[in-house]
Amino acid sequence: MFWGPQENWKRYYNFDLGHPWLPDDPSPLIQTLMPDELKEALVAGLIDQQMNEWDPHILSDLFEPEDVARISRILISSEYEDSWYWLSDPGAFDKWVSLWKLKVPPKWKTFLWRALCDILPTTSNLIIKRVDVNPTCSMCDLQHEDVMHSLVLCEYSRLVWNVTELPITNILANSFPIWLMGALNILTEEQCGQLVAVLYYLWNAQNTVVWEGTLFRAGQIWRRVDAAMHTYAQLHRRLPHPLPTSASAEPEQVRPRCFVDAGYRPSTGEATIGVVLLSQTGSFQAATNGQLPGCFSPLMAEALACNEALS
């Protein structure tokens, strides 16, 4: 991995505030406690801009020896353009077009995007963010929980996949993106939709165990998938044709309005969402609120809030 001292890196990466900028698995966060006056300091401040290398004096003054060693291992090159990607996921999944074209609810696609980017709140990811949780899977209580284990390898998940009878039991992969690509390559369009639904309801089942202490039977998960797919298909068969877009039709008079806002706490990365939906006449229709995944900036919180509202 190469890091370049371009402007976007200077602008985004604080070397504290929980930003996982070290290429170190499973500990991408610095361990040295920073004084309050350095909470907003950027990683670029650790680089000698003339020499294009880490400034050893600054590193030794600010960080514990273990952190100095981990930072010093990162190669710096001004010839490489910076880019954003989720840890361990640069180019691992190449079926995005097929995924977005699936005829399934948008919130299922959003969930799958989060799973592929490894930003679901599994116990492994929560521990990386210094959340004090039991690392073992809540469904089998046997192994540490990451995305691949929770959705594919867990004994409970295997039971559910056996009930579905989808031909995916022989796919060999060491990561969830690779496993999903293998599944999408061999399944029909209808089976791909069922696959996404099963993954979505498997994650829901895991959350039900955590928050309600109840675990669905494997057959119940498949029945929920079947009912959801049937309902979604029925709904789309009944949808009216799009309204004509003539000059006399004013969009704001025929469409409901959705108001979205996000809250963000920089010290912890916690984020919340609030959504209100009003009819075209201004009367209340629906509302929701809740927590968002951990964020690195207010902009990220607002983006995730908009995405959640659309879902």
Phi and psi restraints in degrees (value plus and minus 20) as a CYANA .aco file:
   2 PHE   PHI    -133.0   -93.0
   2 PHE   PSI     119.9   159.9
   3 TRP   PHI    -136.5   -96.5
   3 TRP   PSI     113.0   153.0
   4 GLY   PHI    -133.4   -93.4
   4 GLY   PSI     124.6   164.6
   5 PRO   PHI    -102.0   -62.0
   5 PRO   PSI      27.5    67.5
   6 GLN   PHI    -100.8   -60.8
   6 GLN   PSI     152.0   192.0
   7 GLU   PHI     -83.7   -43.7
   7 GLU   PSI     -57.2   -17.2
   8 ASN   PHI     -86.2   -46.2
   8 ASN   PSI     -52.4   -12.4
   9 TRP   PHI     -89.1   -49.1
   9 TRP   PSI     -63.9   -23.9
  10 LYS   PHI     -79.4   -39.4
  10 LYS   PSI     -53.8   -13.8
  11 ARG   PHI    -100.6   -60.6
  11 ARG   PSI     -47.3    -7.3
  12 TYR   PHI    -126.3   -86.3
  12 TYR   PSI     -56.3   -16.3
  13 TYR   PHI    -114.1   -74.1
  13 TYR   PSI      89.4   129.4
  14 ASN   PHI    -103.6   -63.6
  14 ASN   PSI     125.1   165.1
  15 PHE   PHI    -106.9   -66.9
  15 PHE   PSI     -10.8    29.2
  16 ASP   PHI    -152.9  -112.9
  16 ASP   PSI    -171.6  -131.6
  17 LEU   PHI      43.5    83.5
  17 LEU   PSI      -0.9    39.1
  18 GLY   PHI      57.7    97.7
  18 GLY   PSI      -3.7    36.3
  19 HIS   PHI     -95.8   -55.8
  19 HIS   PSI     102.8   142.8
  20 PRO   PHI    -103.5   -63.5
  20 PRO   PSI      51.8    91.8
  21 TRP   PHI    -116.7   -76.7
  21 TRP   PSI     -23.9    16.1
  22 LEU   PHI    -109.8   -69.8
  22 LEU   PSI     110.5   150.5
  23 PRO   PHI     -96.3   -56.3
  23 PRO   PSI      44.4    84.4
  24 ASP   PHI    -154.0  -114.0
  24 ASP   PSI      94.6   134.6
  25 ASP   PHI    -125.6   -85.6
  25 ASP   PSI     105.3   145.3
  26 PRO   PHI    -124.3   -84.3
  26 PRO   PSI       0.8    40.8
  27 SER   PHI    -144.3  -104.3
  27 SER   PSI      56.8    96.8
  28 PRO   PHI    -101.5   -61.5
  28 PRO   PSI     -15.8    24.2
  29 LEU   PHI    -122.8   -82.8
  29 LEU   PSI     128.5   168.5
  30 ILE   PHI     -89.9   -49.9
  30 ILE   PSI     129.9   169.9
  31 GLN   PHI    -120.1   -80.1
  31 GLN   PSI     -37.8     2.2
  32 THR   PHI     -90.5   -50.5
  32 THR   PSI     113.6   153.6
  33 LEU   PHI     -97.8   -57.8
  33 LEU   PSI     109.4   149.4
  34 MET   PHI    -118.7   -78.7
  34 MET   PSI     121.9   161.9
  35 PRO   PHI     -87.1   -47.1
  35 PRO   PSI     137.4   177.4
  36 ASP   PHI     -77.4   -37.4
  36 ASP   PSI     -54.0   -14.0
  37 GLU   PHI     -89.5   -49.5
  37 GLU   PSI     -31.7     8.3
  38 LEU   PHI    -128.0   -88.0
  38 LEU   PSI     -10.6    29.4
  39 LYS   PHI     -81.1   -41.1
  39 LYS   PSI     -51.1   -11.1
  40 GLU   PHI    -122.1   -82.1
  40 GLU   PSI     -13.0    27.0
  41 ALA   PHI     -87.6   -47.6
  41 ALA   PSI     123.5   163.5
  42 LEU   PHI    -118.3   -78.3
  42 LEU   PSI     134.6   174.6
  43 VAL   PHI     -79.8   -39.8
  43 VAL   PSI     -53.5   -13.5
  44 ALA   PHI     -79.7   -39.7
  44 ALA   PSI     -45.2    -5.2
  45 GLY   PHI     -89.1   -49.1
  45 GLY   PSI     -30.4     9.6
  46 LEU   PHI    -111.6   -71.6
  46 LEU   PSI     -21.2    18.8
  47 ILE   PHI    -126.8   -86.8
  47 ILE   PSI     115.5   155.5
  48 ASP   PHI     -97.7   -57.7
  48 ASP   PSI      87.0   127.0
  49 GLN   PHI     -88.0   -48.0
  49 GLN   PSI     -46.6    -6.6
  50 GLN   PHI     -96.1   -56.1
  50 GLN   PSI     -61.6   -21.6
  51 MET   PHI    -109.9   -69.9
  51 MET   PSI     -32.2     7.8
  52 ASN   PHI      37.1    77.1
  52 ASN   PSI      27.6    67.6
  53 GLU   PHI    -172.9  -132.9
  53 GLU   PSI     145.0   185.0
  54 TRP   PHI     -81.8   -41.8
  54 TRP   PSI     120.9   160.9
  55 ASP   PHI    -104.4   -64.4
  55 ASP   PSI      87.7   127.7
  56 PRO   PHI     -83.7   -43.7
  56 PRO   PSI     -50.4   -10.4
  57 HIS   PHI     -89.5   -49.5
  57 HIS   PSI     -62.3   -22.3
  58 ILE   PHI     -85.9   -45.9
  58 ILE   PSI     -63.7   -23.7
  59 LEU   PHI     -79.9   -39.9
  59 LEU   PSI     -66.7   -26.7
  60 SER   PHI     -89.5   -49.5
  60 SER   PSI     -47.0    -7.0
  61 ASP   PHI     -95.3   -55.3
  61 ASP   PSI     -52.8   -12.8
  62 LEU   PHI    -118.3   -78.3
  62 LEU   PSI     -53.8   -13.8
  63 PHE   PHI    -136.0   -96.0
  63 PHE   PSI     136.3   176.3
  64 GLU   PHI     -87.1   -47.1
  64 GLU   PSI     132.7   172.7
  65 PRO   PHI     -72.3   -32.3
  65 PRO   PSI     -56.7   -16.7
  66 GLU   PHI     -83.7   -43.7
  66 GLU   PSI     -62.2   -22.2
  67 ASP   PHI     -88.3   -48.3
  67 ASP   PSI     -58.1   -18.1
  68 VAL   PHI     -78.5   -38.5
  68 VAL   PSI     -63.1   -23.1
  69 ALA   PHI     -84.8   -44.8
  69 ALA   PSI     -62.1   -22.1
  70 ARG   PHI     -88.5   -48.5
  70 ARG   PSI     -60.0   -20.0
  71 ILE   PHI     -86.3   -46.3
  71 ILE   PSI     -61.6   -21.6
  72 SER   PHI     -84.5   -44.5
  72 SER   PSI     -43.1    -3.1
  73 ARG   PHI     -94.7   -54.7
  73 ARG   PSI     -34.1     5.9
  74 ILE   PHI     -97.9   -57.9
  74 ILE   PSI     102.8   142.8
  75 LEU   PHI     -99.3   -59.3
  75 LEU   PSI     120.2   160.2
  76 ILE   PHI    -133.7   -93.7
  76 ILE   PSI     112.1   152.1
  77 SER   PHI    -164.8  -124.8
  77 SER   PSI     104.8   144.8
  78 SER   PHI     -95.6   -55.6
  78 SER   PSI     -27.2    12.8
  79 GLU   PHI    -106.4   -66.4
  79 GLU   PSI     -27.9    12.1
  80 TYR   PHI    -125.0   -85.0
  80 TYR   PSI     112.8   152.8
  81 GLU   PHI     -99.1   -59.1
  81 GLU   PSI     115.4   155.4
  82 ASP   PHI     -91.7   -51.7
  82 ASP   PSI     132.3   172.3
  83 SER   PHI    -172.8  -132.8
  83 SER   PSI     139.2   179.2
  84 TRP   PHI    -116.1   -76.1
  84 TRP   PSI     114.2   154.2
  85 TYR   PHI    -179.5  -139.5
  85 TYR   PSI     137.5   177.5
  86 TRP   PHI     -98.8   -58.8
  86 TRP   PSI     124.8   164.8
  87 LEU   PHI     -71.1   -31.1
  87 LEU   PSI     112.9   152.9
  88 SER   PHI      47.9    87.9
  88 SER   PSI      -5.2    34.8
  89 ASP   PHI    -149.6  -109.6
  89 ASP   PSI       8.6    48.6
  90 PRO   PHI     -99.6   -59.6
  90 PRO   PSI      82.3   122.3
  91 GLY   PHI      60.0   100.0
  91 GLY   PSI     -10.3    29.7
  92 ALA   PHI     -92.8   -52.8
  92 ALA   PSI     -46.8    -6.8
  93 PHE   PHI    -139.4   -99.4
  93 PHE   PSI     106.1   146.1
  94 ASP   PHI    -144.5  -104.5
  94 ASP   PSI       5.5    45.5
  95 LYS   PHI    -132.3   -92.3
  95 LYS   PSI       8.7    48.7
  96 TRP   PHI     -80.9   -40.9
  96 TRP   PSI     -61.1   -21.1
  97 VAL   PHI     -81.2   -41.2
  97 VAL   PSI     -66.2   -26.2
  98 SER   PHI     -82.7   -42.7
  98 SER   PSI     -58.7   -18.7
  99 LEU   PHI     -84.2   -44.2
  99 LEU   PSI     -68.0   -28.0
 100 TRP   PHI     -89.1   -49.1
 100 TRP   PSI     -41.7    -1.7
 101 LYS   PHI    -104.0   -64.0
 101 LYS   PSI     -29.9    10.1
 102 LEU   PHI     -81.7   -41.7
 102 LEU   PSI     120.7   160.7
 103 LYS   PHI    -108.7   -68.7
 103 LYS   PSI      53.8    93.8
 104 VAL   PHI    -156.4  -116.4
 104 VAL   PSI     142.7   182.7
 105 PRO   PHI     -76.6   -36.6
 105 PRO   PSI     122.1   162.1
 106 PRO   PHI     -76.6   -36.6
 106 PRO   PSI     -54.8   -14.8
 107 LYS   PHI     -86.4   -46.4
 107 LYS   PSI     -46.4    -6.4
 108 TRP   PHI     -88.8   -48.8
 108 TRP   PSI     -61.2   -21.2
 109 LYS   PHI     -85.2   -45.2
 109 LYS   PSI     -60.5   -20.5
 110 THR   PHI     -82.0   -42.0
 110 THR   PSI     -63.4   -23.4
 111 PHE   PHI     -79.3   -39.3
 111 PHE   PSI     -64.6   -24.6
 112 LEU   PHI     -85.9   -45.9
 112 LEU   PSI     -58.0   -18.0
 113 TRP   PHI     -79.1   -39.1
 113 TRP   PSI     -63.0   -23.0
 114 ARG   PHI     -84.8   -44.8
 114 ARG   PSI     -58.9   -18.9
 115 ALA   PHI     -85.5   -45.5
 115 ALA   PSI     -63.4   -23.4
 116 LEU   PHI     -85.7   -45.7
 116 LEU   PSI     -54.1   -14.1
 117 CYS   PHI    -105.0   -65.0
 117 CYS   PSI     -20.2    19.8
 118 ASP   PHI      36.7    76.7
 118 ASP   PSI      28.0    68.0
 119 ILE   PHI    -140.0  -100.0
 119 ILE   PSI      -3.5    36.5
 120 LEU   PHI     -92.0   -52.0
 120 LEU   PSI     126.7   166.7
 121 PRO   PHI     -96.9   -56.9
 121 PRO   PSI      39.6    79.6
 122 THR   PHI     -89.9   -49.9
 122 THR   PSI     144.6   184.6
 123 THR   PHI     -82.9   -42.9
 123 THR   PSI     -54.5   -14.5
 124 SER   PHI     -81.9   -41.9
 124 SER   PSI     -63.7   -23.7
 125 ASN   PHI     -90.7   -50.7
 125 ASN   PSI     -55.4   -15.4
 126 LEU   PHI     -85.6   -45.6
 126 LEU   PSI     -58.6   -18.6
 127 ILE   PHI     -86.2   -46.2
 127 ILE   PSI     -57.3   -17.3
 128 ILE   PHI     -79.3   -39.3
 128 ILE   PSI     -55.0   -15.0
 129 LYS   PHI    -107.1   -67.1
 129 LYS   PSI      -6.9    33.1
 130 ARG   PHI      47.1    87.1
 130 ARG   PSI      11.2    51.2
 131 VAL   PHI    -108.9   -68.9
 131 VAL   PSI     110.4   150.4
 132 ASP   PHI    -102.6   -62.6
 132 ASP   PSI      74.1   114.1
 133 VAL   PHI    -152.7  -112.7
 133 VAL   PSI     139.3   179.3
 134 ASN   PHI     -90.8   -50.8
 134 ASN   PSI     103.7   143.7
 135 PRO   PHI     -92.9   -52.9
 135 PRO   PSI     -35.9     4.1
 136 THR   PHI     -95.8   -55.8
 136 THR   PSI     133.0   173.0
 137 CYS   PHI     -82.8   -42.8
 137 CYS   PSI     113.6   153.6
 138 SER   PHI     -93.6   -53.6
 138 SER   PSI     -37.0     3.0
 139 MET   PHI    -110.4   -70.4
 139 MET   PSI     -57.3   -17.3
 140 CYS   PHI    -133.7   -93.7
 140 CYS   PSI     -40.1    -0.1
 141 ASP   PHI      36.2    76.2
 141 ASP   PSI      14.2    54.2
 142 LEU   PHI    -138.0   -98.0
 142 LEU   PSI     -61.2   -21.2
 143 GLN   PHI    -151.0  -111.0
 143 GLN   PSI     144.9   184.9
 144 HIS   PHI     -84.8   -44.8
 144 HIS   PSI     125.7   165.7
 145 GLU   PHI    -118.2   -78.2
 145 GLU   PSI      94.1   134.1
 146 ASP   PHI    -143.0  -103.0
 146 ASP   PSI    -197.4  -157.4
 147 VAL   PHI     -81.5   -41.5
 147 VAL   PSI     -65.6   -25.6
 148 MET   PHI     -82.2   -42.2
 148 MET   PSI     -63.7   -23.7
 149 HIS   PHI     -85.9   -45.9
 149 HIS   PSI     -68.8   -28.8
 150 SER   PHI     -81.3   -41.3
 150 SER   PSI     -60.8   -20.8
 151 LEU   PHI    -117.7   -77.7
 151 LEU   PSI     -37.5     2.5
 152 VAL   PHI    -149.4  -109.4
 152 VAL   PSI     -70.4   -30.4
 153 LEU   PHI    -111.6   -71.6
 153 LEU   PSI     -40.5    -0.5
 154 CYS   PHI     -78.1   -38.1
 154 CYS   PSI     123.6   163.6
 155 GLU   PHI     -76.4   -36.4
 155 GLU   PSI     -59.3   -19.3
 156 TYR   PHI     -85.4   -45.4
 156 TYR   PSI     -65.4   -25.4
 157 SER   PHI     -81.1   -41.1
 157 SER   PSI     -58.7   -18.7
 158 ARG   PHI     -81.9   -41.9
 158 ARG   PSI     -59.6   -19.6
 159 LEU   PHI     -80.7   -40.7
 159 LEU   PSI     -63.2   -23.2
 160 VAL   PHI     -84.4   -44.4
 160 VAL   PSI     -65.2   -25.2
 161 TRP   PHI     -82.3   -42.3
 161 TRP   PSI     -54.9   -14.9
 162 ASN   PHI     -84.9   -44.9
 162 ASN   PSI     -57.6   -17.6
 163 VAL   PHI     -85.7   -45.7
 163 VAL   PSI     -56.5   -16.5
 164 THR   PHI     -87.7   -47.7
 164 THR   PSI     -47.2    -7.2
 165 GLU   PHI      42.0    82.0
 165 GLU   PSI       0.2    40.2
 166 LEU   PHI     -91.7   -51.7
 166 LEU   PSI     119.4   159.4
 167 PRO   PHI     -99.0   -59.0
 167 PRO   PSI      43.2    83.2
 168 ILE   PHI    -143.8  -103.8
 168 ILE   PSI     -15.9    24.1
 169 THR   PHI     -89.8   -49.8
 169 THR   PSI     -39.7     0.3
 170 ASN   PHI    -117.4   -77.4
 170 ASN   PSI     -13.5    26.5
 171 ILE   PHI     -94.3   -54.3
 171 ILE   PSI     104.0   144.0
 172 LEU   PHI    -124.4   -84.4
 172 LEU   PSI     103.6   143.6
 173 ALA   PHI    -177.9  -137.9
 173 ALA   PSI     131.4   171.4
 174 ASN   PHI    -126.5   -86.5
 174 ASN   PSI     -13.0    27.0
 175 SER   PHI    -168.5  -128.5
 175 SER   PSI     136.1   176.1
 176 PHE   PHI     -85.4   -45.4
 176 PHE   PSI     -64.0   -24.0
 177 PRO   PHI     -76.6   -36.6
 177 PRO   PSI     -62.1   -22.1
 178 ILE   PHI     -86.8   -46.8
 178 ILE   PSI     -61.8   -21.8
 179 TRP   PHI     -81.0   -41.0
 179 TRP   PSI     -64.0   -24.0
 180 LEU   PHI     -86.6   -46.6
 180 LEU   PSI     -59.9   -19.9
 181 MET   PHI     -80.1   -40.1
 181 MET   PSI     -61.8   -21.8
 182 GLY   PHI     -81.5   -41.5
 182 GLY   PSI     -59.7   -19.7
 183 ALA   PHI     -87.8   -47.8
 183 ALA   PSI     -65.1   -25.1
 184 LEU   PHI     -85.0   -45.0
 184 LEU   PSI     -45.8    -5.8
 185 ASN   PHI     -93.0   -53.0
 185 ASN   PSI     -45.1    -5.1
 186 ILE   PHI    -132.1   -92.1
 186 ILE   PSI     -28.1    11.9
 187 LEU   PHI    -117.1   -77.1
 187 LEU   PSI     133.1   173.1
 188 THR   PHI     -93.7   -53.7
 188 THR   PSI     151.4   191.4
 189 GLU   PHI     -80.2   -40.2
 189 GLU   PSI     -63.5   -23.5
 190 GLU   PHI     -84.6   -44.6
 190 GLU   PSI     -61.7   -21.7
 191 GLN   PHI     -86.2   -46.2
 191 GLN   PSI     -54.0   -14.0
 192 CYS   PHI     -83.3   -43.3
 192 CYS   PSI     -60.3   -20.3
 193 GLY   PHI     -82.4   -42.4
 193 GLY   PSI     -62.1   -22.1
 194 GLN   PHI     -83.6   -43.6
 194 GLN   PSI     -59.8   -19.8
 195 LEU   PHI     -79.0   -39.0
 195 LEU   PSI     -67.7   -27.7
 196 VAL   PHI     -81.5   -41.5
 196 VAL   PSI     -61.0   -21.0
 197 ALA   PHI     -83.1   -43.1
 197 ALA   PSI     -63.3   -23.3
 198 VAL   PHI     -82.2   -42.2
 198 VAL   PSI     -64.2   -24.2
 199 LEU   PHI     -79.6   -39.6
 199 LEU   PSI     -63.3   -23.3
 200 TYR   PHI     -81.7   -41.7
 200 TYR   PSI     -66.0   -26.0
 201 TYR   PHI     -97.5   -57.5
 201 TYR   PSI     -43.4    -3.4
 202 LEU   PHI     -84.4   -44.4
 202 LEU   PSI     -63.2   -23.2
 203 TRP   PHI     -87.0   -47.0
 203 TRP   PSI     -58.3   -18.3
 204 ASN   PHI     -81.0   -41.0
 204 ASN   PSI     -59.9   -19.9
 205 ALA   PHI     -83.5   -43.5
 205 ALA   PSI     -59.3   -19.3
 206 GLN   PHI     -82.4   -42.4
 206 GLN   PSI     -61.5   -21.5
 207 ASN   PHI     -88.2   -48.2
 207 ASN   PSI     -53.9   -13.9
 208 THR   PHI     -84.1   -44.1
 208 THR   PSI     -57.8   -17.8
 209 VAL   PHI     -83.5   -43.5
 209 VAL   PSI     -65.4   -25.4
 210 VAL   PHI     -84.9   -44.9
 210 VAL   PSI     -65.9   -25.9
 211 TRP   PHI    -116.0   -76.0
 211 TRP   PSI     -43.3    -3.3
 212 GLU   PHI    -141.4  -101.4
 212 GLU   PSI     -28.9    11.1
 213 GLY   PHI      49.0    89.0
 213 GLY   PSI       4.1    44.1
 214 THR   PHI    -142.7  -102.7
 214 THR   PSI     113.9   153.9
 215 LEU   PHI    -136.8   -96.8
 215 LEU   PSI     102.0   142.0
 216 PHE   PHI     -88.3   -48.3
 216 PHE   PSI     130.7   170.7
 217 ARG   PHI     -89.5   -49.5
 217 ARG   PSI     133.7   173.7
 218 ALA   PHI     -78.0   -38.0
 218 ALA   PSI     -60.2   -20.2
 219 GLY   PHI     -84.6   -44.6
 219 GLY   PSI     -51.3   -11.3
 220 GLN   PHI     -86.3   -46.3
 220 GLN   PSI     -57.9   -17.9
 221 ILE   PHI     -81.1   -41.1
 221 ILE   PSI     -65.0   -25.0
 222 TRP   PHI     -85.6   -45.6
 222 TRP   PSI     -57.3   -17.3
 223 ARG   PHI     -86.7   -46.7
 223 ARG   PSI     -56.8   -16.8
 224 ARG   PHI     -85.7   -45.7
 224 ARG   PSI     -60.5   -20.5
 225 VAL   PHI     -81.1   -41.1
 225 VAL   PSI     -68.3   -28.3
 226 ASP   PHI     -81.2   -41.2
 226 ASP   PSI     -63.1   -23.1
 227 ALA   PHI     -85.8   -45.8
 227 ALA   PSI     -61.3   -21.3
 228 ALA   PHI     -86.5   -46.5
 228 ALA   PSI     -62.0   -22.0
 229 MET   PHI     -83.5   -43.5
 229 MET   PSI     -61.5   -21.5
 230 HIS   PHI     -84.9   -44.9
 230 HIS   PSI     -64.1   -24.1
 231 THR   PHI     -83.5   -43.5
 231 THR   PSI     -62.5   -22.5
 232 TYR   PHI     -84.3   -44.3
 232 TYR   PSI     -61.5   -21.5
 233 ALA   PHI     -84.9   -44.9
 233 ALA   PSI     -63.4   -23.4
 234 GLN   PHI     -81.9   -41.9
 234 GLN   PSI     -62.7   -22.7
 235 LEU   PHI     -80.4   -40.4
 235 LEU   PSI     -64.0   -24.0
 236 HIS   PHI     -93.3   -53.3
 236 HIS   PSI     -44.1    -4.1
 237 ARG   PHI     -92.4   -52.4
 237 ARG   PSI     -45.6    -5.6
 238 ARG   PHI    -114.2   -74.2
 238 ARG   PSI     -27.8    12.2
 239 LEU   PHI     -84.1   -44.1
 239 LEU   PSI     116.7   156.7
 240 PRO   PHI     -90.8   -50.8
 240 PRO   PSI     145.8   185.8
 241 HIS   PHI     -88.0   -48.0
 241 HIS   PSI     132.6   172.6
 242 PRO   PHI     -77.9   -37.9
 242 PRO   PSI     126.9   166.9
 243 LEU   PHI     -86.9   -46.9
 243 LEU   PSI     124.4   164.4
 244 PRO   PHI     -83.8   -43.8
 244 PRO   PSI     122.3   162.3
 245 THR   PHI    -121.7   -81.7
 245 THR   PSI      38.6    78.6
 246 SER   PHI    -103.5   -63.5
 246 SER   PSI     147.3   187.3
 247 ALA   PHI     -83.6   -43.6
 247 ALA   PSI     -46.5    -6.5
 248 SER   PHI    -100.2   -60.2
 248 SER   PSI     -34.6     5.4
 249 ALA   PHI    -109.6   -69.6
 249 ALA   PSI      97.5   137.5
 250 GLU   PHI    -113.8   -73.8
 250 GLU   PSI      94.7   134.7
 251 PRO   PHI     -74.0   -34.0
 251 PRO   PSI     -59.8   -19.8
 252 GLU   PHI     -87.9   -47.9
 252 GLU   PSI     -34.9     5.1
 253 GLN   PHI    -110.3   -70.3
 253 GLN   PSI     -34.6     5.4
 254 VAL   PHI    -137.8   -97.8
 254 VAL   PSI     -23.1    16.9
 255 ARG   PHI    -136.3   -96.3
 255 ARG   PSI     124.2   164.2
 256 PRO   PHI     -90.0   -50.0
 256 PRO   PSI     144.7   184.7
 257 ARG   PHI    -137.2   -97.2
 257 ARG   PSI     117.3   157.3
 258 CYS   PHI    -139.3   -99.3
 258 CYS   PSI     107.2   147.2
 259 PHE   PHI    -130.9   -90.9
 259 PHE   PSI     107.4   147.4
 260 VAL   PHI    -147.4  -107.4
 260 VAL   PSI     120.7   160.7
 261 ASP   PHI    -166.8  -126.8
 261 ASP   PSI     131.9   171.9
 262 ALA   PHI    -144.0  -104.0
 262 ALA   PSI     125.6   165.6
 263 GLY   PHI    -129.8   -89.8
 263 GLY   PSI     124.8   164.8
 264 TYR   PHI    -161.3  -121.3
 264 TYR   PSI     113.3   153.3
 265 ARG   PHI    -133.7   -93.7
 265 ARG   PSI      84.3   124.3
 266 PRO   PHI     -79.3   -39.3
 266 PRO   PSI     -53.2   -13.2
 267 SER   PHI     -87.4   -47.4
 267 SER   PSI     -47.3    -7.3
 268 THR   PHI    -140.4  -100.4
 268 THR   PSI     -34.4     5.6
 269 GLY   PHI      59.6    99.6
 269 GLY   PSI     -14.8    25.2
 270 GLU   PHI     -90.1   -50.1
 270 GLU   PSI     123.2   163.2
 271 ALA   PHI    -160.4  -120.4
 271 ALA   PSI     126.9   166.9
 272 THR   PHI    -151.2  -111.2
 272 THR   PSI     144.0   184.0
 273 ILE   PHI    -153.6  -113.6
 273 ILE   PSI     125.6   165.6
 274 GLY   PHI    -155.3  -115.3
 274 GLY   PSI     112.0   152.0
 275 VAL   PHI    -153.7  -113.7
 275 VAL   PSI     114.8   154.8
 276 VAL   PHI    -149.9  -109.9
 276 VAL   PSI     112.6   152.6
 277 LEU   PHI    -133.1   -93.1
 277 LEU   PSI     105.4   145.4
 278 LEU   PHI    -134.3   -94.3
 278 LEU   PSI     127.6   167.6
 279 SER   PHI     -92.9   -52.9
 279 SER   PSI     155.2   195.2
 280 GLN   PHI     -84.6   -44.6
 280 GLN   PSI     -38.5     1.5
 281 THR   PHI    -114.0   -74.0
 281 THR   PSI     -21.9    18.1
 282 GLY   PHI      74.3   114.3
 282 GLY   PSI     -18.0    22.0
 283 SER   PHI    -104.1   -64.1
 283 SER   PSI     132.1   172.1
 284 PHE   PHI     -86.5   -46.5
 284 PHE   PSI     117.0   157.0
 285 GLN   PHI    -139.0   -99.0
 285 GLN   PSI     -66.9   -26.9
 286 ALA   PHI    -182.4  -142.4
 286 ALA   PSI     142.2   182.2
 287 ALA   PHI    -175.4  -135.4
 287 ALA   PSI     135.3   175.3
 288 THR   PHI    -174.3  -134.3
 288 THR   PSI     139.6   179.6
 289 ASN   PHI    -174.4  -134.4
 289 ASN   PSI     145.4   185.4
 290 GLY   PHI     146.2   186.2
 290 GLY   PSI    -188.2  -148.2
 291 GLN   PHI    -116.5   -76.5
 291 GLN   PSI     127.1   167.1
 292 LEU   PHI    -125.8   -85.8
 292 LEU   PSI     141.6   181.6
 293 PRO   PHI     -79.4   -39.4
 293 PRO   PSI     138.9   178.9
 294 GLY   PHI     -74.3   -34.3
 294 GLY   PSI     115.9   155.9
 295 CYS   PHI    -139.5   -99.5
 295 CYS   PSI     139.5   179.5
 296 PHE   PHI    -123.0   -83.0
 296 PHE   PSI     -31.6     8.4
 297 SER   PHI    -181.0  -141.0
 297 SER   PSI     141.3   181.3
 298 PRO   PHI     -79.3   -39.3
 298 PRO   PSI     -56.7   -16.7
 299 LEU   PHI     -81.9   -41.9
 299 LEU   PSI     -62.2   -22.2
 300 MET   PHI     -83.9   -43.9
 300 MET   PSI     -59.8   -19.8
 301 ALA   PHI     -82.7   -42.7
 301 ALA   PSI     -64.2   -24.2
 302 GLU   PHI     -84.3   -44.3
 302 GLU   PSI     -60.1   -20.1
 303 ALA   PHI     -84.1   -44.1
 303 ALA   PSI     -65.4   -25.4
 304 LEU   PHI     -86.0   -46.0
 304 LEU   PSI     -54.1   -14.1
 305 ALA   PHI     -83.8   -43.8
 305 ALA   PSI     -64.5   -24.5
 306 CYS   PHI     -82.6   -42.6
 306 CYS   PSI     -62.7   -22.7
 307 ASN   PHI     -82.1   -42.1
 307 ASN   PSI     -63.0   -23.0
 308 GLU   PHI     -85.2   -45.2
 308 GLU   PSI     -59.7   -19.7
 309 ALA   PHI     -83.4   -43.4
 309 ALA   PSI     -61.6   -21.6
 310 LEU   PHI     -85.5   -45.5
 310 LEU   PSI     -52.3   -12.3
